[in-house]
Amino acid sequence: MNYPIYLIGYMAAGKTTVGCLLAKRLGWHFVDLDEAFAEIHGLTPAEYIREEGIETFRRKEKYVVEDLAELPIEKVIYATGGGYPCWEDNMECLKELGTSIYLRWKPEHLAERLMLTDLNERPVLQGRTKEELLQFITPQLEARTPYYEQADYIIDAPVKTIAAEDDQHIAEILYKLILNS
């Protein structure tokens, strides 16, 4: 397994939570790429998209990933934005830079997880009911799946519950995967 590790997946897949848990357990660094983008550009991704548009945001987002990859630190877990792998050659880029891992959830479980978050932080989801979320997520996830499934590893999320323990369970699976690679 090549380092660093890039966690990919849809919104609410647990990339940040799992990444934090995993990095702590391994004694590695953790970087949420959305937070890194905000620190570098002074705006959250949502704010930047509103002001500059999605195309400009995606270009700048790619620069952030490439710039961070040049740092002399290998043992890093990165949580990407949900749409990052689906733009231009970004999946190829991630695979060249390190190891990509897709945290795969079913749309209905993502909708449930999103309902537990502040939807105001996700402009495209503001004011949606759980059913409306599912109607939004399903086709978007279908469109993104071919990109996500190019990951070096795919981790299927638990299907019994939607709880904090799920993220801990996924982090444990990834911990074992990394140690045994």
N, C-alpha and C positions, 0 to 999 in steps of 0.2 A: 504494500500500500504506500502510495506516495503522499507526502505532506506538502501543503496543508490539506485540511479536510473542508469541503464545501457542502453544507446541508442545503438541499433544495426541496421545494414542494410548495403547495398552494398556501394561501393565507390561512393562518390558524393551524397549520400542520405541526406546530411545536418546534420549529427550527431554532428560535431564540431560546426557549426554555430548555430544550434538549441540549442545545449547544452549550449553554451555561453549565448545566449539570455535568455533561461529559467533560468539558474543559477542567472543571473543578476536580473531578475524580482523577483525571489524568495528570493534573498539575500543569496544564497547558494554558495558553492564552485563548481568549474568546473575543470575537469581533462580530457585532451585528452590523452588517453592511449598510442597512438603512440608517443606523445611528452614526456610522462613520461618514456617510454621505452628508447628513445634517451637520456634523461637526466641521466638515471641510467646506461646505457650501453655505452654511448659515441658515438653511431652510430644510424642513423635513421633506422627504420625497413627495408627500401629498401637496405641500405648499409649493414646491418647485414645479410640479406638474401643472398646478393651477396657474402659475405665473409664466412658465416658459414652454409648456406643452410636453407631451409624452416623448416625442422623438428626441428633443434636446435632453430631457431627463435621462433617457436610456443611454445616450452617448456619454453623458457625464458619469452615470452610474458605472459604465464599463471602465472609464478612466480610473475611478476609485478602486475597483477590483484590481486592475492592472498595476496601479501605483502601490497598493498594499502588498501585492505579490512580490514586489521588488525589495521589500524590507528583509533584512537578514534574520528572520525568525521563521523557522519551519513548523514548529509544533503549535499550530493555531487551528482552531475550529472557527469557521466563518458561517454565519447564517445569511443566506442571500435573500433578496426580495423575491416574492412569489413569481413575478413576471420576468425576472432577470434571465433565467435560462432560455427563454422563448424568443429572445431578440437576436437577430442576425446570427453570428457564429459563437454566441456566448457559451453554449454547452461545450463546443470544441475547446474554447479558451479555458474553461474550468478544468476540463480533462487534461489539458496540457500543463496547467499550473499545479494540479494536485489530484486529489481523489474526490469525486462527487458522490453524494449519497442522497437518494430520493426518499423522503418520508411520505409514504403513500397512505392516504385515507380515502374512504368512500365519501361521496358528496354529502350524504345525509349527516355523517359524523362531523364533517367540516362545518356544516350549517349549525349544528348544535354547539360546537366549540366557538364559532363566531358569535353566537348569541350570548356567550358568557363574557365577551369583550366589549369594549367601548366602541361601538360602530361609528361614532363621530370621528374617530381617528382614521377611519377608512372611508374617504369621501364617496367612493362608488357604492358603498353599502349603507350609507346613512338612511335611517328611517325605514328600513326593510323589515318585514316580518320573517319568521323562520321559513315559511313557505316561499316567500319571495327570494330569500337568500338561496334556497335550494334551486329555484328556477334560474337564478343568476349563475350559481356555481357550476351546475351540471354541464351546460354546454361549454363554459370557459375551461373547466377542468378537462373535458374531452379534447378540446383544441390544444391544451398544453401537455397532455399526457405523452404524445410522441417525443416531445423535448425532454420532459422529466425522465422518461424511461431510457434515455441515452446515458443515464448516470452509471457510474461504475458499480454501484450497489443499490438495491431497492429494499427498503425495510417496510413491510406491511404493518400498519398500526393495528393495535388490538381492536376487536369489533364488539366486545361485550359491554363496555362502559365508555363514558366520556368523562374522565376524571384526571386529576393531577397525577395519579398513580400511572396513568398511561404514558406520560412524558418520562417519568422515572424508569418505567419498563423499557421504553425505546432507548433511553440513554444507556441502560445496562446492556442491551443487545449490542449497541454500538461500541461500548467499552470492550466487550469480549471480542468483537470483530477486529478492533484495532490491535488489541493485545495479541491476537492469534494470527495477525497478518505479517 
